[in-house]
Amino acid sequence: MTERDVMLNELAQGLRPMSQGIDWFDALGPEEQSEVLLFLSHYCVQARAVSEDGPESIRRAGLRPTHTPAVLISRGRIEHQLGKIVSLTPLDERRKAFRLLVAVLAIADQRRRERFCSDGCGHWWHRLHVPD
């Protein structure tokens, strides 16, 4: 587990405020930001995100439906749309993409916890605690 993995999972679980996540994300260089977005999209797929998660993710991320990442997640199969969201390059779009993908992960992982991990599991990210 890396610092990045812990940070992303703590954000998705609400253990860290999104403002702290944005500060962390903004401090990364462009290549590192691309990696973070790519890992987030992989985590969303692993958590079994579905297209129906889009509207609630947009709401939780605080995006308007007209923002580019919100438009993208609302169209087509989520696996394909996540790849398009990861490819956004302007910094303001990357921030929106980051917020949206954290929200998608939060929704999908919550559902996975309820369905598959309610009696316990071996996922290290399901045993995180509020950071000091």
Backbone as a chain_set.jsonl record, in Angstrom:
{"seq": "MTERDVMLNELAQGLRPMSQGIDWFDALGPEEQSEVLLFLSHYCVQARAVSEDGPESIRRAGLRPTHTPAVLISRGRIEHQLGKIVSLTPLDERRKAFRLLVAVLAIADQRRRERFCSDGCGHWWHRLHVPD", "coords": {"N": [[0.847, -1.168, 0.0], [0.56, 2.181, -0.846], [1.284, 5.664, -0.142], [-0.345, 7.14, -1.813], [-2.424, 5.29, -2.385], [-3.577, 4.982, 0.149], [-4.375, 7.642, 0.692], [-6.288, 8.102, -1.379], [-8.239, 6.18, -0.789], [-8.95, 6.947, 1.806], [-10.086, 9.439, 1.252], [-12.267, 8.635, -0.364], [-13.731, 7.224, 1.504], [-14.524, 9.174, 3.194], [-12.882, 9.811, 5.288], [-11.011, 11.745, 5.183], [-11.151, 15.232, 4.456], [-12.369, 16.556, 1.348], [-11.171, 18.927, 0.561], [-8.588, 18.717, 1.562], [-7.715, 16.622, 0.013], [-7.775, 17.815, -2.547], [-5.798, 19.778, -2.219], [-3.583, 18.094, -1.899], [-3.619, 16.759, -4.386], [-3.251, 18.95, -6.142], [-0.64, 19.606, -5.506], [0.857, 17.76, -6.797], [2.822, 16.889, -9.689], [2.098, 17.21, -13.267], [2.374, 14.617, -14.523], [2.225, 12.893, -12.322], [-0.343, 13.533, -11.45], [-1.814, 12.528, -13.594], [-1.274, 9.805, -13.258], [-2.524, 9.37, -10.766], [-5.228, 9.847, -11.43], [-5.569, 7.772, -13.249], [-5.151, 5.51, -11.598], [-7.31, 5.915, -9.847], [-9.446, 5.522, -11.622], [-9.088, 2.813, -12.198], [-9.524, 1.739, -9.649], [-12.226, 2.361, -9.385], [-13.376, 0.699, -11.33], [-12.613, -1.795, -10.275], [-14.107, -1.714, -7.953], [-16.53, -2.135, -8.958], [-18.075, -0.115, -10.253], [-20.952, 1.329, -11.756], [-22.867, 2.549, -14.543], [-25.122, 3.823, -13.571], [-24.227, 5.029, -11.287], [-23.342, 7.487, -11.944], [-25.045, 10.019, -11.839], [-25.374, 10.454, -8.998], [-22.718, 10.565, -8.252], [-21.864, 12.87, -9.557], [-23.38, 14.758, -8.168], [-22.367, 14.405, -5.52], [-19.725, 15.148, -5.942], [-19.972, 17.798, -6.323], [-20.27, 18.977, -8.786], [-21.428, 20.686, -11.729], [-23.926, 19.575, -14.01], [-23.098, 20.253, -16.55], [-20.363, 20.397, -16.574], [-17.361, 19.159, -17.968], [-16.27, 16.527, -17.061], [-18.592, 15.569, -15.817], [-20.446, 15.487, -17.898], [-19.223, 13.551, -19.489], [-19.284, 11.223, -17.828], [-21.898, 10.694, -17.835], [-22.586, 9.579, -20.2], [-22.794, 6.689, -22.064], [-20.991, 3.512, -21.623], [-19.59, 2.984, -18.451], [-16.917, 2.11, -18.06], [-15.611, 2.901, -20.387], [-16.05, 5.63, -20.333], [-14.71, 6.432, -18.034], [-12.063, 6.228, -18.835], [-11.946, 8.322, -20.688], [-12.385, 10.489, -19.011], [-10.104, 10.386, -17.407], [-8.256, 11.213, -19.263], [-8.467, 13.951, -19.535], [-6.928, 17.135, -19.777], [-6.594, 19.989, -19.07], [-5.862, 21.827, -16.077], [-8.018, 22.707, -14.382], [-10.047, 21.014, -15.259], [-8.952, 18.577, -14.6], [-8.968, 18.707, -11.804], [-11.723, 18.654, -11.359], [-12.246, 16.166, -12.463], [-10.821, 14.571, -10.674], [-12.277, 14.997, -8.259], [-14.743, 13.929, -9.07], [-14.103, 11.225, -9.707], [-13.274, 10.291, -7.211], [-15.718, 10.436, -5.907], [-17.222, 8.575, -7.42], [-15.805, 6.246, -6.783], [-16.324, 6.186, -4.034], [-19.099, 5.669, -3.926], [-19.34, 3.215, -5.36], [-17.628, 1.544, -3.87], [-18.837, 1.606, -1.368], [-21.205, 0.249, -1.92], [-20.108, -2.228, -2.605], [-18.992, -2.951, -0.152], [-21.316, -3.293, 1.406], [-22.608, -5.389, 0.056], [-20.715, -7.485, -0.309], [-18.776, -7.482, 1.685], [-19.792, -7.268, 4.202], [-19.735, -9.113, 6.262], [-17.144, -9.101, 6.962], [-13.838, -8.882, 5.56], [-10.846, -9.206, 3.56], [-9.781, -6.883, 2.606], [-7.451, -4.364, 2.793], [-8.014, -1.65, 2.655], [-10.513, -1.401, 3.702], [-10.148, -1.309, 6.337], [-9.236, 1.078, 7.273], [-8.602, 3.949, 9.352], [-9.635, 7.035, 10.889], [-7.366, 9.533, 10.028], [-4.614, 10.862, 12.001]], "CA": [[0.0, 0.0, 0.0], [1.336, 3.407, -0.968], [0.641, 6.877, 0.388], [-1.408, 7.47, -2.761], [-3.541, 4.37, -2.181], [-4.212, 5.323, 1.424], [-5.036, 8.934, 0.527], [-7.475, 7.964, -2.226], [-9.257, 5.42, -0.066], [-9.437, 7.78, 2.911], [-10.991, 10.431, 0.654], [-13.493, 7.958, -0.799], [-14.474, 6.796, 2.687], [-14.88, 10.34, 3.997], [-11.988, 9.918, 6.444], [-10.295, 13.004, 4.954], [-11.986, 16.175, 3.694], [-11.987, 16.706, -0.056], [-10.26, 20.07, 0.436], [-7.241, 18.188, 1.787], [-7.4, 15.839, -1.18], [-7.491, 18.746, -3.64], [-4.468, 20.344, -1.946], [-2.623, 17.023, -2.183], [-3.63, 16.553, -5.833], [-2.653, 20.129, -6.775], [0.806, 19.625, -5.234], [1.494, 16.774, -7.678], [3.129, 17.318, -11.045], [1.139, 16.714, -14.261], [2.475, 13.167, -14.724], [1.705, 12.239, -11.114], [-1.796, 13.705, -11.472], [-2.34, 11.551, -14.558], [-1.208, 8.493, -12.61], [-3.561, 9.317, -9.737], [-6.513, 9.696, -12.109], [-5.604, 6.427, -13.813], [-5.374, 4.576, -10.499], [-8.687, 6.092, -9.393], [-10.363, 4.865, -12.566], [-8.949, 1.369, -11.974], [-10.209, 1.423, -8.387], [-13.669, 2.422, -9.65], [-13.727, -0.533, -12.048], [-12.488, -2.895, -9.318], [-15.209, -1.61, -6.992], [-17.734, -2.453, -9.734], [-18.877, 1.071, -10.558], [-21.904, 1.147, -12.848], [-23.289, 3.81, -15.147], [-26.134, 4.448, -12.718], [-23.537, 5.776, -10.225], [-22.985, 8.804, -12.472], [-25.74, 11.193, -11.294], [-25.056, 10.662, -7.581], [-21.305, 10.953, -8.203], [-21.827, 14.28, -9.961], [-23.912, 15.52, -7.037], [-21.414, 14.353, -4.407], [-18.5, 15.862, -6.315], [-20.28, 19.223, -6.384], [-20.115, 19.442, -10.16], [-22.628, 20.97, -12.506], [-24.081, 18.57, -15.073], [-22.466, 20.726, -17.784], [-18.904, 20.271, -16.5], [-16.903, 18.103, -18.882], [-16.284, 15.172, -16.487], [-19.979, 15.173, -15.547], [-21.039, 15.127, -19.197], [-18.631, 12.287, -19.924], [-19.715, 10.063, -17.034], [-23.335, 10.496, -18.08], [-22.78, 9.026, -21.547], [-22.171, 5.42, -22.436], [-20.505, 2.544, -20.625], [-18.737, 3.677, -17.493], [-15.504, 1.766, -18.246], [-15.095, 3.741, -21.467], [-16.128, 7.028, -19.927], [-13.649, 6.671, -17.054], [-10.843, 6.457, -19.612], [-12.016, 9.67, -21.261], [-12.239, 11.435, -17.9], [-8.689, 10.349, -17.032], [-7.473, 11.858, -20.316], [-8.629, 15.406, -19.532], [-5.626, 17.73, -19.489], [-6.53, 21.274, -18.358], [-5.817, 21.644, -14.627], [-9.342, 22.819, -13.759], [-10.794, 19.795, -15.599], [-8.355, 17.487, -13.82], [-9.498, 18.812, -10.441], [-13.105, 18.167, -11.416], [-12.152, 14.719, -12.694], [-10.385, 13.986, -9.408], [-13.427, 15.003, -7.34], [-15.757, 13.012, -9.581], [-13.666, 9.835, -9.574], [-13.331, 9.947, -5.783], [-17.14, 10.209, -5.601], [-17.602, 7.292, -8.038], [-15.211, 5.201, -5.948], [-17.044, 6.151, -2.759], [-20.4, 5.028, -4.135], [-19.155, 1.818, -5.752], [-17.024, 0.787, -2.774], [-19.862, 1.463, -0.326], [-22.097, -0.832, -2.36], [-19.346, -3.475, -2.494], [-18.905, -3.284, 1.283], [-22.62, -3.773, 1.871], [-22.969, -6.654, -0.585], [-19.724, -8.556, -0.275], [-17.812, -7.395, 2.793], [-20.497, -6.949, 5.45], [-19.335, -10.079, 7.296], [-15.689, -9.048, 7.063], [-13.119, -9.136, 4.316], [-9.414, -9.047, 3.666], [-9.352, -5.655, 1.938], [-6.789, -3.468, 3.746], [-8.625, -0.316, 2.608], [-11.734, -1.401, 4.503], [-9.752, -1.249, 7.752], [-8.6, 2.377, 7.548], [-9.166, 4.719, 10.448], [-9.474, 8.469, 10.733], [-5.953, 9.89, 10.23], [-4.331, 11.801, 13.099]], "C": [[0.894, 1.232, 0.0], [0.583, 4.564, -0.317], [-0.541, 7.263, -0.497], [-2.634, 6.586, -2.529], [-4.308, 4.705, -0.911], [-4.996, 6.625, 1.286], [-6.335, 8.784, -0.259], [-8.589, 7.213, -1.508], [-9.797, 6.195, 1.132], [-10.391, 8.856, 2.397], [-12.327, 9.79, 0.284], [-14.365, 7.539, 0.386], [-14.873, 7.957, 3.586], [-14.019, 10.493, 5.241], [-11.101, 11.158, 6.359], [-11.225, 13.931, 4.188], [-11.464, 16.325, 2.265], [-11.037, 17.886, -0.239], [-8.811, 19.63, 0.64], [-6.795, 17.355, 0.578], [-7.046, 16.724, -2.363], [-6.113, 19.377, -3.45], [-3.374, 19.335, -2.289], [-2.481, 16.831, -3.691], [-2.947, 17.715, -6.553], [-1.139, 20.188, -6.593], [1.572, 18.638, -6.12], [1.813, 17.404, -9.031], [2.129, 16.723, -12.031], [1.181, 15.195, -14.474], [1.913, 12.406, -13.528], [0.186, 12.376, -11.048], [-2.431, 12.712, -12.436], [-2.347, 10.15, -13.964], [-2.316, 8.336, -11.57], [-4.927, 9.107, -10.378], [-6.652, 8.295, -12.697], [-5.858, 5.384, -12.725], [-6.803, 4.691, -9.971], [-9.668, 5.394, -10.326], [-10.287, 3.351, -12.418], [-9.667, 0.945, -10.693], [-11.721, 1.424, -8.59], [-14.143, 1.155, -10.358], [-13.671, -1.724, -11.093], [-13.635, -2.905, -8.31], [-16.563, -1.859, -7.661], [-18.665, -1.255, -9.907], [-19.763, 0.767, -11.76], [-22.352, 2.521, -13.347], [-24.299, 4.561, -14.282], [-25.521, 5.221, -11.548], [-23.25, 7.213, -10.65], [-23.702, 9.983, -11.828], [-25.414, 11.48, -9.819], [-23.595, 11.088, -7.423], [-21.147, 12.431, -8.551], [-22.296, 15.154, -8.8], [-22.91, 15.573, -5.891], [-20.141, 15.134, -4.689], [-18.718, 17.37, -6.385], [-20.087, 19.811, -7.77], [-21.459, 19.801, -10.76], [-22.72, 19.907, -13.607], [-23.409, 18.966, -16.385], [-20.941, 20.684, -17.734], [-18.475, 19.045, -17.305], [-16.876, 16.708, -18.24], [-17.698, 14.663, -16.203], [-20.684, 14.751, -16.833], [-20.519, 13.756, -19.628], [-19.182, 11.096, -19.146], [-21.184, 9.732, -17.277], [-23.625, 9.827, -19.411], [-22.069, 7.699, -21.718], [-21.716, 4.563, -21.269], [-19.461, 3.194, -19.737], [-17.26, 3.352, -17.681], [-14.865, 2.64, -19.315], [-15.04, 5.202, -21.048], [-15.041, 7.374, -18.905], [-12.334, 6.953, -17.775], [-10.81, 7.844, -20.228], [-11.809, 10.725, -20.175], [-10.775, 11.526, -17.478], [-7.84, 11.135, -18.021], [-7.615, 13.374, -20.354], [-7.322, 16.059, -19.091], [-5.647, 19.1, -18.808], [-6.635, 21.061, -16.837], [-7.202, 21.732, -13.989], [-10.209, 21.602, -14.07], [-10.25, 18.599, -14.826], [-8.861, 17.514, -12.384], [-10.928, 18.278, -10.384], [-13.121, 16.655, -11.597], [-11.77, 14.01, -11.402], [-11.561, 13.902, -8.434], [-14.473, 13.989, -7.778], [-15.349, 11.556, -9.388], [-13.618, 9.394, -8.116], [-14.78, 9.645, -5.4], [-17.625, 8.881, -6.196], [-17.066, 6.143, -7.184], [-15.961, 5.071, -4.63], [-18.362, 5.388, -2.889], [-20.229, 3.539, -4.429], [-18.587, 0.988, -4.601], [-18.007, 0.605, -1.617], [-20.809, 0.311, -0.659], [-21.389, -2.187, -2.218], [-19.236, -3.898, -1.031], [-20.2, -3.907, 1.782], [-22.947, -5.147, 1.307], [-22.003, -7.795, -0.302], [-18.839, -8.571, 0.964], [-18.485, -7.155, 4.147], [-20.138, -7.901, 6.588], [-17.826, -10.124, 7.489], [-15.051, -9.384, 5.732], [-11.633, -8.925, 4.556], [-8.888, -7.787, 3.001], [-8.737, -4.698, 2.956], [-7.477, -2.111, 3.796], [-9.953, -0.258, 3.359], [-11.426, -1.376, 6.001], [-9.021, 0.053, 8.082], [-9.321, 3.082, 8.682], [-8.942, 6.204, 10.172], [-8.007, 8.826, 10.994], [-5.789, 10.894, 11.374], [-4.066, 13.197, 12.58]], "O": [[1.863, 1.311, 0.755], [-0.598, 4.452, 0.013], [-1.598, 7.66, -0.006], [-3.758, 7.085, -2.482], [-5.539, 4.711, -0.899], [-6.148, 6.706, 1.713], [-7.373, 9.293, 0.162], [-9.758, 7.583, -1.616], [-10.985, 6.104, 1.439], [-11.397, 9.15, 3.042], [-13.389, 10.336, 0.583], [-15.591, 7.504, 0.28], [-15.493, 7.749, 4.628], [-14.385, 11.228, 6.157], [-10.508, 11.569, 7.356], [-12.007, 13.471, 3.357], [-10.262, 16.231, 2.017], [-10.175, 17.843, -1.117], [-7.91, 20.122, -0.04], [-5.63, 17.393, 0.184], [-6.115, 16.418, -3.107], [-5.347, 19.498, -4.407], [-2.362, 19.686, -2.895], [-1.369, 16.749, -4.213], [-2.154, 17.497, -7.469], [-0.433, 20.753, -7.428], [2.801, 18.682, -6.18], [1.144, 18.345, -9.458], [1.38, 15.816, -11.667], [0.133, 14.56, -14.591], [1.216, 11.404, -13.689], [-0.501, 11.441, -10.637], [-3.467, 12.122, -12.13], [-3.304, 9.396, -14.141], [-2.967, 7.294, -11.501], [-5.704, 8.273, -9.914], [-7.73, 7.702, -12.649], [-6.678, 4.483, -12.902], [-7.439, 3.677, -9.68], [-10.612, 4.749, -9.87], [-11.309, 2.671, -12.504], [-10.337, -0.087, -10.663], [-12.422, 0.582, -8.029], [-15.191, 0.605, -10.02], [-14.569, -2.566, -11.094], [-14.079, -3.965, -7.869], [-17.607, -1.802, -7.012], [-19.878, -1.364, -9.732], [-19.368, 0.035, -12.667], [-22.223, 3.523, -12.644], [-24.322, 5.792, -14.269], [-26.22, 5.987, -10.885], [-22.947, 8.061, -9.811], [-23.036, 10.88, -11.31], [-25.202, 12.634, -9.446], [-23.278, 11.89, -6.545], [-20.382, 13.15, -7.908], [-21.676, 16.171, -8.492], [-22.63, 16.644, -5.352], [-19.547, 15.715, -3.78], [-17.758, 18.134, -6.493], [-19.779, 20.994, -7.917], [-22.497, 19.283, -10.349], [-21.699, 19.404, -14.074], [-23.174, 18.113, -17.242], [-20.289, 20.913, -18.753], [-19.159, 18.022, -17.309], [-17.419, 15.774, -18.83], [-17.97, 13.469, -16.332], [-21.43, 13.772, -16.848], [-21.288, 12.907, -20.078], [-19.512, 10.069, -19.739], [-21.649, 8.635, -16.965], [-24.78, 9.538, -19.723], [-20.855, 7.614, -21.53], [-22.007, 4.84, -20.106], [-18.557, 3.874, -20.221], [-16.417, 4.227, -17.482], [-13.72, 3.069, -19.174], [-14.093, 5.918, -21.373], [-14.514, 8.486, -18.913], [-11.576, 7.83, -17.36], [-9.754, 8.474, -20.282], [-11.138, 11.732, -20.399], [-10.266, 12.617, -17.222], [-6.799, 11.672, -17.643], [-6.933, 14.025, -21.145], [-6.681, 15.598, -18.147], [-4.753, 19.357, -18.002], [-7.404, 20.219, -16.375], [-7.532, 20.91, -13.135], [-11.021, 21.196, -13.238], [-11.008, 17.709, -14.441], [-9.151, 16.466, -11.807], [-11.289, 17.541, -9.467], [-13.909, 15.951, -10.965], [-12.333, 12.966, -11.073], [-11.808, 12.847, -7.85], [-15.028, 13.269, -6.948], [-16.159, 10.738, -8.953], [-13.896, 8.233, -7.818], [-15.04, 8.702, -4.652], [-18.361, 8.144, -5.54], [-17.784, 5.185, -6.898], [-16.206, 3.959, -4.162], [-18.689, 4.556, -2.043], [-20.893, 2.701, -3.82], [-19.017, -0.145, -4.383], [-18.006, -0.436, -0.96], [-21.165, -0.491, 0.205], [-21.987, -3.165, -1.77], [-19.373, -5.08, -0.714], [-20.188, -4.916, 2.487], [-23.508, -5.986, 2.012], [-22.42, -8.932, -0.082], [-18.212, -9.59, 1.256], [-17.804, -6.868, 5.132], [-20.23, -7.528, 7.758], [-17.291, -11.052, 8.095], [-15.633, -10.072, 4.894], [-11.223, -8.511, 5.641], [-7.677, -7.632, 2.845], [-9.419, -4.265, 3.885], [-7.525, -1.48, 4.852], [-10.462, 0.831, 3.623], [-12.336, -1.416, 6.829], [-8.274, 0.119, 9.058], [-10.501, 2.838, 8.935], [-8.141, 6.568, 9.311], [-7.457, 8.475, 12.038], [-6.697, 11.668, 11.676], [-3.811, 14.11, 13.367]]}, "num_chains": 1, "name": "protein.A"}
